[in-house]
Amino acid sequence: MPRTFNLSTSYLQTLFKKRTGYSLIHFFNLKKTQKACEYLNYTDLSIKEISVKLGFKDPLYFSRLFKNYMGVSPKAYKKSHNQK
């Protein structure tokens, strides 16, 4: 797709980071984490089901990534938000 506009992939990535402050992968992981929080708060989906919905093949990788961004595991997040 970048070739459609005669722009290189690396230029688009640099431009995105300059404009947003985030690399593309970091931005997409943030968005996936936000969506995971929605699923955890408003559905009864399992962590495995959520990870698959978000495009992760490995639920353990998803859990590590979630904890990296949120500071707690998906299970702990769900438990703490269901008590409120």
mmCIF file of the N, C-alpha and C atoms, coordinates in Angstrom:
data_MODEL
# 
_entry.id   MODEL 
# 
loop_
_atom_site.group_PDB 
_atom_site.id 
_atom_site.type_symbol 
_atom_site.label_atom_id 
_atom_site.label_alt_id 
_atom_site.label_comp_id 
_atom_site.label_asym_id 
_atom_site.label_entity_id 
_atom_site.label_seq_id 
_atom_site.pdbx_PDB_ins_code 
_atom_site.Cartn_x 
_atom_site.Cartn_y 
_atom_site.Cartn_z 
_atom_site.occupancy 
_atom_site.B_iso_or_equiv 
_atom_site.pdbx_formal_charge 
_atom_site.auth_seq_id 
_atom_site.auth_comp_id 
_atom_site.auth_asym_id 
_atom_site.auth_atom_id 
_atom_site.pdbx_PDB_model_num 
ATOM 1   N N  . MET A 1 1  ? 0.793   -1.198  0.000  1.00 0.00 ? 1  MET A N  1 
ATOM 2   C CA . MET A 1 1  ? 0.000   0.000   0.000  1.00 0.00 ? 1  MET A CA 1 
ATOM 3   C C  . MET A 1 1  ? 0.846   1.278   0.000  1.00 0.00 ? 1  MET A C  1 
ATOM 4   N N  . PRO A 1 2  ? 1.932   1.375   0.764  1.00 0.00 ? 2  PRO A N  1 
ATOM 5   C CA . PRO A 1 2  ? 2.725   2.607   0.731  1.00 0.00 ? 2  PRO A CA 1 
ATOM 6   C C  . PRO A 1 2  ? 3.181   2.962   -0.681 1.00 0.00 ? 2  PRO A C  1 
ATOM 7   N N  . ARG A 1 3  ? 3.385   1.957   -1.524 1.00 0.00 ? 3  ARG A N  1 
ATOM 8   C CA . ARG A 1 3  ? 3.849   2.222   -2.879 1.00 0.00 ? 3  ARG A CA 1 
ATOM 9   C C  . ARG A 1 3  ? 2.790   2.983   -3.691 1.00 0.00 ? 3  ARG A C  1 
ATOM 10  N N  . THR A 1 4  ? 1.537   2.833   -3.319 1.00 0.00 ? 4  THR A N  1 
ATOM 11  C CA . THR A 1 4  ? 0.467   3.555   -3.994 1.00 0.00 ? 4  THR A CA 1 
ATOM 12  C C  . THR A 1 4  ? 0.720   5.053   -3.930 1.00 0.00 ? 4  THR A C  1 
ATOM 13  N N  . PHE A 1 5  ? 1.294   5.511   -2.828 1.00 0.00 ? 5  PHE A N  1 
ATOM 14  C CA . PHE A 1 5  ? 1.568   6.924   -2.631 1.00 0.00 ? 5  PHE A CA 1 
ATOM 15  C C  . PHE A 1 5  ? 3.036   7.269   -2.872 1.00 0.00 ? 5  PHE A C  1 
ATOM 16  N N  . ASN A 1 6  ? 3.792   6.307   -3.370 1.00 0.00 ? 6  ASN A N  1 
ATOM 17  C CA . ASN A 1 6  ? 5.224   6.481   -3.615 1.00 0.00 ? 6  ASN A CA 1 
ATOM 18  C C  . ASN A 1 6  ? 5.985   6.864   -2.344 1.00 0.00 ? 6  ASN A C  1 
ATOM 19  N N  . LEU A 1 7  ? 5.608   6.271   -1.236 1.00 0.00 ? 7  LEU A N  1 
ATOM 20  C CA . LEU A 1 7  ? 6.282   6.488   0.036  1.00 0.00 ? 7  LEU A CA 1 
ATOM 21  C C  . LEU A 1 7  ? 6.815   5.158   0.545  1.00 0.00 ? 7  LEU A C  1 
ATOM 22  N N  . SER A 1 8  ? 7.975   5.186   1.153  1.00 0.00 ? 8  SER A N  1 
ATOM 23  C CA . SER A 1 8  ? 8.530   3.947   1.698  1.00 0.00 ? 8  SER A CA 1 
ATOM 24  C C  . SER A 1 8  ? 7.877   3.632   3.037  1.00 0.00 ? 8  SER A C  1 
ATOM 25  N N  . THR A 1 9  ? 7.917   2.368   3.385  1.00 0.00 ? 9  THR A N  1 
ATOM 26  C CA . THR A 1 9  ? 7.375   1.922   4.663  1.00 0.00 ? 9  THR A CA 1 
ATOM 27  C C  . THR A 1 9  ? 8.112   2.592   5.813  1.00 0.00 ? 9  THR A C  1 
ATOM 28  N N  . SER A 1 10 ? 9.422   2.654   5.727  1.00 0.00 ? 10 SER A N  1 
ATOM 29  C CA . SER A 1 10 ? 10.194  3.267   6.816  1.00 0.00 ? 10 SER A CA 1 
ATOM 30  C C  . SER A 1 10 ? 9.868   4.753   6.969  1.00 0.00 ? 10 SER A C  1 
ATOM 31  N N  . TYR A 1 11 ? 9.624   5.449   5.860  1.00 0.00 ? 11 TYR A N  1 
ATOM 32  C CA . TYR A 1 11 ? 9.247   6.863   5.946  1.00 0.00 ? 11 TYR A CA 1 
ATOM 33  C C  . TYR A 1 11 ? 7.900   7.013   6.647  1.00 0.00 ? 11 TYR A C  1 
ATOM 34  N N  . LEU A 1 12 ? 6.935   6.167   6.282  1.00 0.00 ? 12 LEU A N  1 
ATOM 35  C CA . LEU A 1 12 ? 5.620   6.227   6.930  1.00 0.00 ? 12 LEU A CA 1 
ATOM 36  C C  . LEU A 1 12 ? 5.721   5.925   8.421  1.00 0.00 ? 12 LEU A C  1 
ATOM 37  N N  . GLN A 1 13 ? 6.546   4.950   8.782  1.00 0.00 ? 13 GLN A N  1 
ATOM 38  C CA . GLN A 1 13 ? 6.723   4.625   10.190 1.00 0.00 ? 13 GLN A CA 1 
ATOM 39  C C  . GLN A 1 13 ? 7.359   5.790   10.939 1.00 0.00 ? 13 GLN A C  1 
ATOM 40  N N  . THR A 1 14 ? 8.344   6.420   10.335 1.00 0.00 ? 14 THR A N  1 
ATOM 41  C CA . THR A 1 14 ? 9.001   7.571   10.946 1.00 0.00 ? 14 THR A CA 1 
ATOM 42  C C  . THR A 1 14 ? 8.020   8.733   11.097 1.00 0.00 ? 14 THR A C  1 
ATOM 43  N N  . LEU A 1 15 ? 7.247   8.979   10.073 1.00 0.00 ? 15 LEU A N  1 
ATOM 44  C CA . LEU A 1 15 ? 6.256   10.047  10.107 1.00 0.00 ? 15 LEU A CA 1 
ATOM 45  C C  . LEU A 1 15 ? 5.208   9.790   11.193 1.00 0.00 ? 15 LEU A C  1 
ATOM 46  N N  . PHE A 1 16 ? 4.747   8.546   11.284 1.00 0.00 ? 16 PHE A N  1 
ATOM 47  C CA . PHE A 1 16 ? 3.764   8.182   12.307 1.00 0.00 ? 16 PHE A CA 1 
ATOM 48  C C  . PHE A 1 16 ? 4.330   8.439   13.705 1.00 0.00 ? 16 PHE A C  1 
ATOM 49  N N  . LYS A 1 17 ? 5.558   7.996   13.941 1.00 0.00 ? 17 LYS A N  1 
ATOM 50  C CA . LYS A 1 17 ? 6.170   8.181   15.257 1.00 0.00 ? 17 LYS A CA 1 
ATOM 51  C C  . LYS A 1 17 ? 6.367   9.666   15.561 1.00 0.00 ? 17 LYS A C  1 
ATOM 52  N N  . LYS A 1 18 ? 6.759   10.423  14.572 1.00 0.00 ? 18 LYS A N  1 
ATOM 53  C CA . LYS A 1 18 ? 6.971   11.857  14.765 1.00 0.00 ? 18 LYS A CA 1 
ATOM 54  C C  . LYS A 1 18 ? 5.651   12.546  15.135 1.00 0.00 ? 18 LYS A C  1 
ATOM 55  N N  . ARG A 1 19 ? 4.569   12.124  14.507 1.00 0.00 ? 19 ARG A N  1 
ATOM 56  C CA . ARG A 1 19 ? 3.271   12.768  14.732 1.00 0.00 ? 19 ARG A CA 1 
ATOM 57  C C  . ARG A 1 19 ? 2.581   12.296  16.007 1.00 0.00 ? 19 ARG A C  1 
ATOM 58  N N  . THR A 1 20 ? 2.772   11.029  16.373 1.00 0.00 ? 20 THR A N  1 
ATOM 59  C CA . THR A 1 20 ? 2.038   10.477  17.523 1.00 0.00 ? 20 THR A CA 1 
ATOM 60  C C  . THR A 1 20 ? 2.902   10.256  18.752 1.00 0.00 ? 20 THR A C  1 
ATOM 61  N N  . GLY A 1 21 ? 4.206   10.113  18.547 1.00 0.00 ? 21 GLY A N  1 
ATOM 62  C CA . GLY A 1 21 ? 5.097   9.784   19.647 1.00 0.00 ? 21 GLY A CA 1 
ATOM 63  C C  . GLY A 1 21 ? 5.214   8.286   19.897 1.00 0.00 ? 21 GLY A C  1 
ATOM 64  N N  . TYR A 1 22 ? 4.509   7.495   19.103 1.00 0.00 ? 22 TYR A N  1 
ATOM 65  C CA . TYR A 1 22 ? 4.513   6.038   19.267 1.00 0.00 ? 22 TYR A CA 1 
ATOM 66  C C  . TYR A 1 22 ? 4.991   5.356   17.993 1.00 0.00 ? 22 TYR A C  1 
ATOM 67  N N  . SER A 1 23 ? 5.700   4.238   18.159 1.00 0.00 ? 23 SER A N  1 
ATOM 68  C CA . SER A 1 23 ? 5.966   3.395   16.998 1.00 0.00 ? 23 SER A CA 1 
ATOM 69  C C  . SER A 1 23 ? 4.645   2.721   16.624 1.00 0.00 ? 23 SER A C  1 
ATOM 70  N N  . LEU A 1 24 ? 4.548   2.233   15.392 1.00 0.00 ? 24 LEU A N  1 
ATOM 71  C CA . LEU A 1 24 ? 3.316   1.574   14.960 1.00 0.00 ? 24 LEU A CA 1 
ATOM 72  C C  . LEU A 1 24 ? 2.976   0.372   15.839 1.00 0.00 ? 24 LEU A C  1 
ATOM 73  N N  . ILE A 1 25 ? 3.967   -0.458  16.132 1.00 0.00 ? 25 ILE A N  1 
ATOM 74  C CA . ILE A 1 25 ? 3.694   -1.662  16.922 1.00 0.00 ? 25 ILE A CA 1 
ATOM 75  C C  . ILE A 1 25 ? 3.241   -1.285  18.331 1.00 0.00 ? 25 ILE A C  1 
ATOM 76  N N  . HIS A 1 26 ? 3.862   -0.273  18.917 1.00 0.00 ? 26 HIS A N  1 
ATOM 77  C CA . HIS A 1 26 ? 3.459   0.175   20.249 1.00 0.00 ? 26 HIS A CA 1 
ATOM 78  C C  . HIS A 1 26 ? 2.022   0.703   20.212 1.00 0.00 ? 26 HIS A C  1 
ATOM 79  N N  . PHE A 1 27 ? 1.696   1.485   19.203 1.00 0.00 ? 27 PHE A N  1 
ATOM 80  C CA . PHE A 1 27 ? 0.349   2.037   19.061 1.00 0.00 ? 27 PHE A CA 1 
ATOM 81  C C  . PHE A 1 27 ? -0.683  0.917   18.919 1.00 0.00 ? 27 PHE A C  1 
ATOM 82  N N  . PHE A 1 28 ? -0.411  -0.056  18.044 1.00 0.00 ? 28 PHE A N  1 
ATOM 83  C CA . PHE A 1 28 ? -1.359  -1.153  17.864 1.00 0.00 ? 28 PHE A CA 1 
ATOM 84  C C  . PHE A 1 28 ? -1.498  -1.985  19.131 1.00 0.00 ? 28 PHE A C  1 
ATOM 85  N N  . ASN A 1 29 ? -0.401  -2.206  19.845 1.00 0.00 ? 29 ASN A N  1 
ATOM 86  C CA . ASN A 1 29 ? -0.488  -2.943  21.107 1.00 0.00 ? 29 ASN A CA 1 
ATOM 87  C C  . ASN A 1 29 ? -1.292  -2.172  22.142 1.00 0.00 ? 29 ASN A C  1 
ATOM 88  N N  . LEU A 1 30 ? -1.158  -0.848  22.174 1.00 0.00 ? 30 LEU A N  1 
ATOM 89  C CA . LEU A 1 30 ? -1.981  -0.031  23.077 1.00 0.00 ? 30 LEU A CA 1 
ATOM 90  C C  . LEU A 1 30 ? -3.462  -0.179  22.739 1.00 0.00 ? 30 LEU A C  1 
ATOM 91  N N  . LYS A 1 31 ? -3.781  -0.117  21.463 1.00 0.00 ? 31 LYS A N  1 
ATOM 92  C CA . LYS A 1 31 ? -5.175  -0.250  21.030 1.00 0.00 ? 31 LYS A CA 1 
ATOM 93  C C  . LYS A 1 31 ? -5.722  -1.635  21.368 1.00 0.00 ? 31 LYS A C  1 
ATOM 94  N N  . LYS A 1 32 ? -4.916  -2.671  21.171 1.00 0.00 ? 32 LYS A N  1 
ATOM 95  C CA . LYS A 1 32 ? -5.355  -4.025  21.521 1.00 0.00 ? 32 LYS A CA 1 
ATOM 96  C C  . LYS A 1 32 ? -5.559  -4.157  23.020 1.00 0.00 ? 32 LYS A C  1 
ATOM 97  N N  . THR A 1 33 ? -4.703  -3.527  23.806 1.00 0.00 ? 33 THR A N  1 
ATOM 98  C CA . THR A 1 33 ? -4.839  -3.565  25.256 1.00 0.00 ? 33 THR A CA 1 
ATOM 99  C C  . THR A 1 33 ? -6.107  -2.835  25.685 1.00 0.00 ? 33 THR A C  1 
ATOM 100 N N  . GLN A 1 34 ? -6.393  -1.706  25.070 1.00 0.00 ? 34 GLN A N  1 
ATOM 101 C CA . GLN A 1 34 ? -7.630  -0.977  25.375 1.00 0.00 ? 34 GLN A CA 1 
ATOM 102 C C  . GLN A 1 34 ? -8.852  -1.835  25.055 1.00 0.00 ? 34 GLN A C  1 
ATOM 103 N N  . LYS A 1 35 ? -8.820  -2.501  23.913 1.00 0.00 ? 35 LYS A N  1 
ATOM 104 C CA . LYS A 1 35 ? -9.944  -3.360  23.534 1.00 0.00 ? 35 LYS A CA 1 
ATOM 105 C C  . LYS A 1 35 ? -10.064 -4.536  24.493 1.00 0.00 ? 35 LYS A C  1 
ATOM 106 N N  . ALA A 1 36 ? -8.938  -5.082  24.925 1.00 0.00 ? 36 ALA A N  1 
ATOM 107 C CA . ALA A 1 36 ? -8.961  -6.182  25.900 1.00 0.00 ? 36 ALA A CA 1 
ATOM 108 C C  . ALA A 1 36 ? -9.619  -5.718  27.191 1.00 0.00 ? 36 ALA A C  1 
ATOM 109 N N  . CYS A 1 37 ? -9.311  -4.504  27.623 1.00 0.00 ? 37 CYS A N  1 
ATOM 110 C CA . CYS A 1 37 ? -9.938  -3.967  28.840 1.00 0.00 ? 37 CYS A CA 1 
ATOM 111 C C  . CYS A 1 37 ? -11.452 -3.893  28.678 1.00 0.00 ? 37 CYS A C  1 
ATOM 112 N N  . GLU A 1 38 ? -11.915 -3.465  27.512 1.00 0.00 ? 38 GLU A N  1 
ATOM 113 C CA . GLU A 1 38 ? -13.354 -3.425  27.247 1.00 0.00 ? 38 GLU A CA 1 
ATOM 114 C C  . GLU A 1 38 ? -13.962 -4.822  27.349 1.00 0.00 ? 38 GLU A C  1 
ATOM 115 N N  . TYR A 1 39 ? -13.320 -5.791  26.705 1.00 0.00 ? 39 TYR A N  1 
ATOM 116 C CA . TYR A 1 39 ? -13.828 -7.165  26.773 1.00 0.00 ? 39 TYR A CA 1 
ATOM 117 C C  . TYR A 1 39 ? -13.842 -7.673  28.214 1.00 0.00 ? 39 TYR A C  1 
ATOM 118 N N  . LEU A 1 40 ? -12.783 -7.393  28.957 1.00 0.00 ? 40 LEU A N  1 
ATOM 119 C CA . LEU A 1 40 ? -12.709 -7.859  30.340 1.00 0.00 ? 40 LEU A CA 1 
ATOM 120 C C  . LEU A 1 40 ? -13.765 -7.189  31.212 1.00 0.00 ? 40 LEU A C  1 
ATOM 121 N N  . ASN A 1 41 ? -14.055 -5.929  30.950 1.00 0.00 ? 41 ASN A N  1 
ATOM 122 C CA . ASN A 1 41 ? -15.035 -5.193  31.751 1.00 0.00 ? 41 ASN A CA 1 
ATOM 123 C C  . ASN A 1 41 ? -16.478 -5.521  31.400 1.00 0.00 ? 41 ASN A C  1 
ATOM 124 N N  . TYR A 1 42 ? -16.745 -5.770  30.127 1.00 0.00 ? 42 TYR A N  1 
ATOM 125 C CA . TYR A 1 42 ? -18.145 -5.818  29.681 1.00 0.00 ? 42 TYR A CA 1 
ATOM 126 C C  . TYR A 1 42 ? -18.604 -7.138  29.088 1.00 0.00 ? 42 TYR A C  1 
ATOM 127 N N  . THR A 1 43 ? -17.747 -8.151  29.100 1.00 0.00 ? 43 THR A N  1 
ATOM 128 C CA . THR A 1 43 ? -18.168 -9.462  28.583 1.00 0.00 ? 43 THR A CA 1 
ATOM 129 C C  . THR A 1 43 ? -17.745 -10.554 29.563 1.00 0.00 ? 43 THR A C  1 
ATOM 130 N N  . ASP A 1 44 ? -18.224 -11.733 29.295 1.00 0.00 ? 44 ASP A N  1 
ATOM 131 C CA . ASP A 1 44 ? -17.804 -12.907 30.073 1.00 0.00 ? 44 ASP A CA 1 
ATOM 132 C C  . ASP A 1 44 ? -16.835 -13.774 29.283 1.00 0.00 ? 44 ASP A C  1 
ATOM 133 N N  . LEU A 1 45 ? -16.213 -13.204 28.252 1.00 0.00 ? 45 LEU A N  1 
ATOM 134 C CA . LEU A 1 45 ? -15.252 -13.961 27.460 1.00 0.00 ? 45 LEU A CA 1 
ATOM 135 C C  . LEU A 1 45 ? -14.057 -14.357 28.316 1.00 0.00 ? 45 LEU A C  1 
ATOM 136 N N  . SER A 1 46 ? -13.510 -15.529 28.034 1.00 0.00 ? 46 SER A N  1 
ATOM 137 C CA . SER A 1 46 ? -12.308 -15.969 28.731 1.00 0.00 ? 46 SER A CA 1 
ATOM 138 C C  . SER A 1 46 ? -11.105 -15.196 28.188 1.00 0.00 ? 46 SER A C  1 
ATOM 139 N N  . ILE A 1 47 ? -10.023 -15.247 28.917 1.00 0.00 ? 47 ILE A N  1 
ATOM 140 C CA . ILE A 1 47 ? -8.800  -14.577 28.479 1.00 0.00 ? 47 ILE A CA 1 
ATOM 141 C C  . ILE A 1 47 ? -8.326  -15.184 27.159 1.00 0.00 ? 47 ILE A C  1 
ATOM 142 N N  . LYS A 1 48 ? -8.450  -16.483 27.021 1.00 0.00 ? 48 LYS A N  1 
ATOM 143 C CA . LYS A 1 48 ? -8.065  -17.140 25.771 1.00 0.00 ? 48 LYS A CA 1 
ATOM 144 C C  . LYS A 1 48 ? -8.932  -16.641 24.617 1.00 0.00 ? 48 LYS A C  1 
ATOM 145 N N  . GLU A 1 49 ? -10.244 -16.531 24.825 1.00 0.00 ? 49 GLU A N  1 
ATOM 146 C CA . GLU A 1 49 ? -11.139 -16.045 23.776 1.00 0.00 ? 49 GLU A CA 1 
ATOM 147 C C  . GLU A 1 49 ? -10.806 -14.600 23.389 1.00 0.00 ? 49 GLU A C  1 
ATOM 148 N N  . ILE A 1 50 ? -10.497 -13.787 24.387 1.00 0.00 ? 50 ILE A N  1 
ATOM 149 C CA . ILE A 1 50 ? -10.135 -12.393 24.119 1.00 0.00 ? 50 ILE A CA 1 
ATOM 150 C C  . ILE A 1 50 ? -8.848  -12.325 23.320 1.00 0.00 ? 50 ILE A C  1 
ATOM 151 N N  . SER A 1 51 ? -7.865  -13.134 23.711 1.00 0.00 ? 51 SER A N  1 
ATOM 152 C CA . SER A 1 51 ? -6.587  -13.105 22.989 1.00 0.00 ? 51 SER A CA 1 
ATOM 153 C C  . SER A 1 51 ? -6.779  -13.492 21.530 1.00 0.00 ? 51 SER A C  1 
ATOM 154 N N  . VAL A 1 52 ? -7.610  -14.479 21.264 1.00 0.00 ? 52 VAL A N  1 
ATOM 155 C CA . VAL A 1 52 ? -7.877  -14.896 19.884 1.00 0.00 ? 52 VAL A CA 1 
ATOM 156 C C  . VAL A 1 52 ? -8.604  -13.786 19.126 1.00 0.00 ? 52 VAL A C  1 
ATOM 157 N N  . LYS A 1 53 ? -9.603  -13.163 19.754 1.00 0.00 ? 53 LYS A N  1 
ATOM 158 C CA . LYS A 1 53 ? -10.337 -12.066 19.117 1.00 0.00 ? 53 LYS A CA 1 
ATOM 159 C C  . LYS A 1 53 ? -9.410  -10.917 18.725 1.00 0.00 ? 53 LYS A C  1 
ATOM 160 N N  . LEU A 1 54 ? -8.370  -10.713 19.516 1.00 0.00 ? 54 LEU A N  1 
ATOM 161 C CA . LEU A 1 54 ? -7.444  -9.618  19.260 1.00 0.00 ? 54 LEU A CA 1 
ATOM 162 C C  . LEU A 1 54 ? -6.292  -10.020 18.345 1.00 0.00 ? 54 LEU A C  1 
ATOM 163 N N  . GLY A 1 55 ? -6.300  -11.264 17.868 1.00 0.00 ? 55 GLY A N  1 
ATOM 164 C CA . GLY A 1 55 ? -5.316  -11.695 16.883 1.00 0.00 ? 55 GLY A CA 1 
ATOM 165 C C  . GLY A 1 55 ? -4.059  -12.326 17.456 1.00 0.00 ? 55 GLY A C  1 
ATOM 166 N N  . PHE A 1 56 ? -4.088  -12.706 18.724 1.00 0.00 ? 56 PHE A N  1 
ATOM 167 C CA . PHE A 1 56 ? -2.928  -13.360 19.327 1.00 0.00 ? 56 PHE A CA 1 
ATOM 168 C C  . PHE A 1 56 ? -3.097  -14.865 19.225 1.00 0.00 ? 56 PHE A C  1 
ATOM 169 N N  . LYS A 1 57 ? -2.059  -15.547 18.768 1.00 0.00 ? 57 LYS A N  1 
ATOM 170 C CA . LYS A 1 57 ? -2.097  -17.008 18.671 1.00 0.00 ? 57 LYS A CA 1 
ATOM 171 C C  . LYS A 1 57 ? -1.771  -17.651 20.008 1.00 0.00 ? 57 LYS A C  1 
ATOM 172 N N  . ASP A 1 58 ? -1.039  -16.936 20.839 1.00 0.00 ? 58 ASP A N  1 
ATOM 173 C CA . ASP A 1 58 ? -0.579  -17.474 22.120 1.00 0.00 ? 58 ASP A CA 1 
ATOM 174 C C  . ASP A 1 58 ? -1.172  -16.660 23.272 1.00 0.00 ? 58 ASP A C  1 
ATOM 175 N N  . PRO A 1 59 ? -2.110  -17.230 24.033 1.00 0.00 ? 59 PRO A N  1 
ATOM 176 C CA . PRO A 1 59 ? -2.705  -16.499 25.150 1.00 0.00 ? 59 PRO A CA 1 
ATOM 177 C C  . PRO A 1 59 ? -1.687  -16.083 26.210 1.00 0.00 ? 59 PRO A C  1 
ATOM 178 N N  . LEU A 1 60 ? -0.615  -16.850 26.369 1.00 0.00 ? 60 LEU A N  1 
ATOM 179 C CA . LEU A 1 60 ? 0.406   -16.475 27.350 1.00 0.00 ? 60 LEU A CA 1 
ATOM 180 C C  . LEU A 1 60 ? 1.156   -15.220 26.907 1.00 0.00 ? 60 LEU A C  1 
ATOM 181 N N  . TYR A 1 61 ? 1.424   -15.117 25.614 1.00 0.00 ? 61 TYR A N  1 
ATOM 182 C CA . TYR A 1 61 ? 2.051   -13.907 25.088 1.00 0.00 ? 61 TYR A CA 1 
ATOM 183 C C  . TYR A 1 61 ? 1.126   -12.710 25.285 1.00 0.00 ? 61 TYR A C  1 
ATOM 184 N N  . PHE A 1 62 ? -0.158  -12.901 24.986 1.00 0.00 ? 62 PHE A N  1 
ATOM 185 C CA . PHE A 1 62 ? -1.138  -11.841 25.200 1.00 0.00 ? 62 PHE A CA 1 
ATOM 186 C C  . PHE A 1 62 ? -1.140  -11.398 26.661 1.00 0.00 ? 62 PHE A C  1 
ATOM 187 N N  . SER A 1 63 ? -1.128  -12.340 27.588 1.00 0.00 ? 63 SER A N  1 
ATOM 188 C CA . SER A 1 63 ? -1.146  -12.005 29.015 1.00 0.00 ? 63 SER A CA 1 
ATOM 189 C C  . SER A 1 63 ? 0.098   -11.218 29.418 1.00 0.00 ? 63 SER A C  1 
ATOM 190 N N  . ARG A 1 64 ? 1.255   -11.605 28.901 1.00 0.00 ? 64 ARG A N  1 
ATOM 191 C CA . ARG A 1 64 ? 2.496   -10.871 29.206 1.00 0.00 ? 64 ARG A CA 1 
ATOM 192 C C  . ARG A 1 64 ? 2.445   -9.452  28.646 1.00 0.00 ? 64 ARG A C  1 
ATOM 193 N N  . LEU A 1 65 ? 1.964   -9.330  27.426 1.00 0.00 ? 65 LEU A N  1 
ATOM 194 C CA . LEU A 1 65 ? 1.857   -8.018  26.806 1.00 0.00 ? 65 LEU A CA 1 
ATOM 195 C C  . LEU A 1 65 ? 0.872   -7.140  27.589 1.00 0.00 ? 65 LEU A C  1 
ATOM 196 N N  . PHE A 1 66 ? -0.269  -7.694  27.957 1.00 0.00 ? 66 PHE A N  1 
ATOM 197 C CA . PHE A 1 66 ? -1.278  -6.968  28.731 1.00 0.00 ? 66 PHE A CA 1 
ATOM 198 C C  . PHE A 1 66 ? -0.680  -6.484  30.047 1.00 0.00 ? 66 PHE A C  1 
ATOM 199 N N  . LYS A 1 67 ? 0.024   -7.373  30.741 1.00 0.00 ? 67 LYS A N  1 
ATOM 200 C CA . LYS A 1 67 ? 0.633   -6.999  32.016 1.00 0.00 ? 67 LYS A CA 1 
ATOM 201 C C  . LYS A 1 67 ? 1.693   -5.915  31.828 1.00 0.00 ? 67 LYS A C  1 
ATOM 202 N N  . ASN A 1 68 ? 2.413   -5.982  30.742 1.00 0.00 ? 68 ASN A N  1 
ATOM 203 C CA . ASN A 1 68 ? 3.421   -4.976  30.440 1.00 0.00 ? 68 ASN A CA 1 
ATOM 204 C C  . ASN A 1 68 ? 2.785   -3.586  30.313 1.00 0.00 ? 68 ASN A C  1 
ATOM 205 N N  . TYR A 1 69 ? 1.626   -3.516  29.681 1.00 0.00 ? 69 TYR A N  1 
ATOM 206 C CA . TYR A 1 69 ? 0.954   -2.232  29.468 1.00 0.00 ? 69 TYR A CA 1 
ATOM 207 C C  . TYR A 1 69 ? 0.104   -1.804  30.666 1.00 0.00 ? 69 TYR A C  1 
ATOM 208 N N  . MET A 1 70 ? -0.520  -2.741  31.350 1.00 0.00 ? 70 MET A N  1 
ATOM 209 C CA . MET A 1 70 ? -1.472  -2.394  32.412 1.00 0.00 ? 70 MET A CA 1 
ATOM 210 C C  . MET A 1 70 ? -0.920  -2.561  33.829 1.00 0.00 ? 70 MET A C  1 
ATOM 211 N N  . GLY A 1 71 ? 0.182   -3.268  33.962 1.00 0.00 ? 71 GLY A N  1 
ATOM 212 C CA . GLY A 1 71 ? 0.777   -3.456  35.285 1.00 0.00 ? 71 GLY A CA 1 
ATOM 213 C C  . GLY A 1 71 ? 0.207   -4.621  36.067 1.00 0.00 ? 71 GLY A C  1 
ATOM 214 N N  . VAL A 1 72 ? -0.849  -5.230  35.557 1.00 0.00 ? 72 VAL A N  1 
ATOM 215 C CA . VAL A 1 72 ? -1.458  -6.413  36.185 1.00 0.00 ? 72 VAL A CA 1 
ATOM 216 C C  . VAL A 1 72 ? -1.847  -7.393  35.080 1.00 0.00 ? 72 VAL A C  1 
ATOM 217 N N  . SER A 1 73 ? -2.012  -8.636  35.450 1.00 0.00 ? 73 SER A N  1 
ATOM 218 C CA . SER A 1 73 ? -2.423  -9.648  34.480 1.00 0.00 ? 73 SER A CA 1 
ATOM 219 C C  . SER A 1 73 ? -3.883  -9.417  34.086 1.00 0.00 ? 73 SER A C  1 
ATOM 220 N N  . PRO A 1 74 ? -4.310  -9.961  32.947 1.00 0.00 ? 74 PRO A N  1 
ATOM 221 C CA . PRO A 1 74 ? -5.727  -9.830  32.571 1.00 0.00 ? 74 PRO A CA 1 
ATOM 222 C C  . PRO A 1 74 ? -6.657  -10.395 33.644 1.00 0.00 ? 74 PRO A C  1 
ATOM 223 N N  . LYS A 1 75 ? -6.257  -11.499 34.258 1.00 0.00 ? 75 LYS A N  1 
ATOM 224 C CA . LYS A 1 75 ? -7.082  -12.115 35.301 1.00 0.00 ? 75 LYS A CA 1 
ATOM 225 C C  . LYS A 1 75 ? -7.229  -11.174 36.502 1.00 0.00 ? 75 LYS A C  1 
ATOM 226 N N  . ALA A 1 76 ? -6.125  -10.589 36.939 1.00 0.00 ? 76 ALA A N  1 
ATOM 227 C CA . ALA A 1 76 ? -6.166  -9.656  38.070 1.00 0.00 ? 76 ALA A CA 1 
ATOM 228 C C  . ALA A 1 76 ? -6.961  -8.401  37.709 1.00 0.00 ? 76 ALA A C  1 
ATOM 229 N N  . TYR A 1 77 ? -6.805  -7.935  36.478 1.00 0.00 ? 77 TYR A N  1 
ATOM 230 C CA . TYR A 1 77 ? -7.549  -6.765  36.020 1.00 0.00 ? 77 TYR A CA 1 
ATOM 231 C C  . TYR A 1 77 ? -9.045  -7.042  36.081 1.00 0.00 ? 77 TYR A C  1 
ATOM 232 N N  . LYS A 1 78 ? -9.462  -8.182  35.539 1.00 0.00 ? 78 LYS A N  1 
ATOM 233 C CA . LYS A 1 78 ? -10.877 -8.534  35.524 1.00 0.00 ? 78 LYS A CA 1 
ATOM 234 C C  . LYS A 1 78 ? -11.411 -8.663  36.942 1.00 0.00 ? 78 LYS A C  1 
ATOM 235 N N  . LYS A 1 79 ? -10.640 -9.313  37.805 1.00 0.00 ? 79 LYS A N  1 
ATOM 236 C CA . LYS A 1 79 ? -11.076 -9.496  39.186 1.00 0.00 ? 79 LYS A CA 1 
ATOM 237 C C  . LYS A 1 79 ? -11.243 -8.152  39.895 1.00 0.00 ? 79 LYS A C  1 
ATOM 238 N N  . SER A 1 80 ? -10.297 -7.252  39.734 1.00 0.00 ? 80 SER A N  1 
ATOM 239 C CA . SER A 1 80 ? -10.368 -5.966  40.428 1.00 0.00 ? 80 SER A CA 1 
ATOM 240 C C  . SER A 1 80 ? -11.479 -5.082  39.880 1.00 0.00 ? 80 SER A C  1 
ATOM 241 N N  . HIS A 1 81 ? -11.799 -5.208  38.594 1.00 0.00 ? 81 HIS A N  1 
ATOM 242 C CA . HIS A 1 81 ? -12.844 -4.370  38.016 1.00 0.00 ? 81 HIS A CA 1 
ATOM 243 C C  . HIS A 1 81 ? -14.241 -4.969  38.195 1.00 0.00 ? 81 HIS A C  1 
ATOM 244 N N  . ASN A 1 82 ? -14.333 -6.234  38.481 1.00 0.00 ? 82 ASN A N  1 
ATOM 245 C CA . ASN A 1 82 ? -15.633 -6.855  38.746 1.00 0.00 ? 82 ASN A CA 1 
ATOM 246 C C  . ASN A 1 82 ? -16.081 -6.646  40.185 1.00 0.00 ? 82 ASN A C  1 
ATOM 247 N N  . GLN A 1 83 ? -15.173 -6.268  41.055 1.00 0.00 ? 83 GLN A N  1 
ATOM 248 C CA . GLN A 1 83 ? -15.508 -6.041  42.454 1.00 0.00 ? 83 GLN A CA 1 
ATOM 249 C C  . GLN A 1 83 ? -16.157 -4.675  42.665 1.00 0.00 ? 83 GLN A C  1 
ATOM 250 N N  . LYS A 1 84 ? -16.015 -3.793  41.700 1.00 0.00 ? 84 LYS A N  1 
ATOM 251 C CA . LYS A 1 84 ? -16.542 -2.420  41.851 1.00 0.00 ? 84 LYS A CA 1 
ATOM 252 C C  . LYS A 1 84 ? -18.003 -2.326  41.536 1.00 0.00 ? 84 LYS A C  1 
# 
